[in-house]
């Protein structure tokens, strides 16, 4: 009896999870319209943005001026059965030639319709940014060249992060001024030792993603800034850190200078940190700073983390290459070029080699390679790890033999999460491996 009770007890959370209803696209849309009624940013009207939402069963399109024909009318909505092939992430895309905010409701993430709607606000703000402020963006190619393994730069980055964390937590404005000044001092010392491309990558991502995170949280009535972890961010976690730091800078600007949003929107500001520096300059503040023991611990941990980074990336590469199951290897005579990838889920695991951990789309005159929700590895054709083209591609750990068929002049290879369509390719099958050669 006890064993039966234990098994029932262990199974109960899974039973409850199975009973949680999937959030529908129409529920998200209803909440989105409520959140969109808040004043969030000068000139931004999320209620006029074309939206596409996939809820696990269908893709719903609304407010699109020229819906693609595969979306069928259902009342005021346009509906595509299943996930539309252009939708690979929460982002903004040109759907039918019109910038459209996209949302994929993930059943593995226990969010309410209201929370998913706030993510939709985030993506709608990206549409606004693309149309009004195309300069509010980073060159994603710089992400692969960023100086991740420099222990001194990492220590300064951690000092800046901790100072921003304390500025957000400060109850008194003069204390917040002081910690913000400490954060900016650490930042400018660090920026002075970095390339213009790396500096621009941080500032561009803060404007792009940090502001979108700020607006997303404003839609929920959250004005206090992000919850920055006391341990800081991992050595390789540059991009998602910029989400939080940009959000933190915006929240502090709201506290120090209520007119900053209009100033940035009107072009009277270039970056969030420079606007923040202007807002706190010459302001009286109480003395503040990390204790010597705190600084020493931060520097020591930065050295250790920078030293570990190379080993961690080698382990990721070895784990990918050693994964059991079928694999596909493609060698290209002429390089493939990236048509889409997920910058939050890429890792430079060796010189010229990138592990794509979720999504990748490559294309050339020979055809296309699409991977979704599966890891793949690319090897560079040129100096840049990705943007000068890809010479070799691999996917490993496939649970079954890939299907190969002829479609006119194209060889089509399909497997779980993988679709490859190539013209003039030579396919050789070995022991759980497909070797593909493209002229």
Buried (B, 14 or more C-beta within 10 A) or exposed (E): EEEEEEEEEEEEEEEEEEEEEEBBBEBBBEBBEEBBEEEBBEEBEBEEBBBBBBBBBBBBBBBBEEBBEBBEEEEEBBBBEEBBEBBBBBBBBEBBEBBBBBBBBBEEEEBEBBBBBBBBBBBBBBBBBBEBBEEBBBEBBBBBBBBBBBBBBBBBBBBBBBBBBBBBEBEEEEBBBBBBBBBBBBBBBBBEEBEEBBBBBBBBBBBBBBBBBBBBBBBBEBEEBBEBEEEBBBBBEBBBBBBBBBBBBBBBBBBBBEEBBEBBBEEEBEBBBBBBBBBBEEBEBEEBBBEEEEBEEBBEBBEEBBEEBEEBBEEBBEBBBEEEBBBBBBBBEEBBBBEBBBBBBBBBBBEBBBBBBBBBBBBBEBBBBBBBEBBBBBBBBEEBBBBBBBBBBBBBBBEEEBEBEEEEEBBBBBBBBBBBBBBBBEBEEEEEBBBBBBE
